[in-house]
Amino acid sequence: MIRVLVVEDSPVVQEFLVHILSSDPDIWVIGTANNGEEALEAVKRKKPDIITMDINMPKMNGLEATRKIMESLPTPIVIVSGSWDTKEVATTFRAMEAGALAIVPRPMGIGHPDYEATAKELIQTVKLMSEVKVVRRWPRRQLEAVVPTVTPPVEVEPKRIKAKIRIVAIGASTGGPIALQTILSGLPKDFPAPVLIVQHIAEGFVQGLVEWLDQTSNMPVYVATHGEYILPGHIYIAPDKFHISVKTGGRIALSKGECENGLRPSVSYLFRSIANVYGQNAAAVLLTGMGKDGAKELKLLKEKGAVTIAQDKESSVVHGMPGEAIRLGAATYILSPEKIPAMFIKMMNKDYLISNEIGNDL
């Protein structure tokens, strides 16, 4: 049985979440807490396998509670959010910086057409995240005392490449926001290529994700819009319910076409368009997440001469997508997010480019 602690200040919502979670025979709700202070005490006493955490609560909010739990009694935490306000959602993502593993929307009420789907998403996320091994986070003051203000870049030696990289595409799912933040914050403001991203995330959270990433990125981060030109040194994230692709001439195209791998936006859809338009002039990264979205298309990119990267198992929250890519032989590199920015920067140095006319192999 998976032992769950529900942290939620609203008695009605608390009862609702307990009802949903208790409907699964593999889940046992061992207790509830009305705020962050009660949550800390409950974690010490009950030692749950996983916690569902609200953000906006009295006395101690979910962000601070997450931080303190991860500093003292590391436990998998899933943020359950009932707010779609952009500023509040951006704050919610800060809980992932503090160590929370995933964010899911609060399920719709009983009788709503989406009740079953949203309740199932909560149950599946709780069950999956309960298996993740979490590590202790050091208190911020201790970190400031022992970590240098400027972190030296991670040295990665890329293979010499045949053509200039003109675009970077990234696909991510469960655990993706922190991996994305790590990569994007490591790229310089004069990065010579645009970055297009598909992040699987619940509807209503994209704008908050963009604002949160924009706070730590050296490049501007946007929700992509149909028909706009893609510019070097800019980051574009697929909007809710739209596939994102690129067209010849350097424009973004959004589509409400059929779901791929049960998803829209789909990483596969983006990667395929990148392969068709940019071929060997592209780089693509497949990060942590459930399922296989993007894995075959990462192999297609590699076959066309693009640089391809899959996240390593050790740093992935869920190694489904990158693991499948590795199994298919789709990855030129298998790296942690911390190593990817330094590699890109070095790879884009002209000294690492080999002209196609020379005809040398990698």
MOPE-V699509 format. One line per field, one symbol per residue. ss: DSSP state (h for helix, s for strand, l for the rest). phi: phi as a letter, one per 40 degrees, with the letter a starting at -180 (. if undefined). A space follows every 10 residues. Layout:
BEGIN
ss = ???
phi = ???
END
This chain:
BEGIN
ss = lsssssslll hhhhhhhhhh hhllllssss sssllhhhhh hhhhhhllls ssslllllll lhhhhhhhhh hhlllsssss sllllhhhhh hhhhhhhlll lsssslllll llllhhhhhh hhhhhhhhhl lllllllllh hhhhhhllll llllllllll slllllssss sslllhhhhh hhhhhlllll lllssssssl lllllhhhhh hhhhhhllls ssslllllsl lllsssslll llssssslll ssssslllls llslllhhhh hhhhhhhhhh hsssssllll llllhhhhhh hhhlllssss sllllllllh hhhhhhhlll llssslhhhh hhhhhhhllh hhslllllll ll
phi = .ccbbbbacc dccdccccdc ccccccbbcc ibacaccccd ccccccfcca bcbcccacga cccccdcccc cbbdadbbcb bbbbcdcccc cdccccdchc cabbccdccd hcdcdccccc cccccccccc cccbbcccdd cccccbbccb cccccbcccc bcaccbabbb babdgcdccc dccccccccc dcacbbbbbc acdgbccccc cccccbccbc bbccbcgccc bdgbbbbccd gbcbabbdhg bcbbabcdcb fgbacbcdcc cccccccbfc cbbbbbbdic gbdgcccccd ccccgccbbb cccccccbcc ccccccdcgc bcbbbcdccc dccccccccd cccbccccgc cc
END
